[in-house]
C-alpha cells in the first residue's frame, strides 16, 4: 500500500499544481464566453428596438412586469453586466444579474426548443460558477482586493509606528 501511495502522491501533486495554474485561465474564458453571449443578445435588441418591443409584448411573457419595462431591464442587463464581466469587475453581481435574465428568458418563452434549453442550462451553470467563485486571479476585482489589502497593511504598519513614537 505504501508503494502505491509513493507512486500516486507525485501524480496527485502535479495534477493539483496544474489545476491551480489553469484555473485563472478557465475562469477568464468562462467570463469572456458568457459575456459575449449576453452582450450579443443585448446588441441585437438595440439594433432593432421596435422588433424588441414587439417580441416582449407578443412572444416573451415576462411575469408581473410590463412588457416595455421588461424590455428595458433585460436589454440593460445584457449590455451592462457583460462589460463588467469582461473587465472582471463586480463579477458575482454581474453573474447573478445575468443568471436572473437567463431564468426569466426560459420562463418567459411559451415554447423553447430542446437545443436552446440546453444552452440556457450551460449558461446557468457557467453563471453559477462565476457567482460562487468570483472573477478569479485575472480580474479587476482581484486586483482591487489586492490593493486594498496592501493599503490596509500599510495603514496598520503606519498606525503601529505612530503609536510607538507617541508612547
Secondary structure as GFF3:
##gff-version 3
##sequence-region A 1 167
A	DSSP	alpha_helix	2	47	.	.	.	ID=ss1
A	DSSP	alpha_helix	49	58	.	.	.	ID=ss2
A	DSSP	alpha_helix	67	87	.	.	.	ID=ss3
A	DSSP	alpha_helix	91	108	.	.	.	ID=ss4
A	DSSP	alpha_helix	114	133	.	.	.	ID=ss5
A	DSSP	alpha_helix	140	166	.	.	.	ID=ss6
###
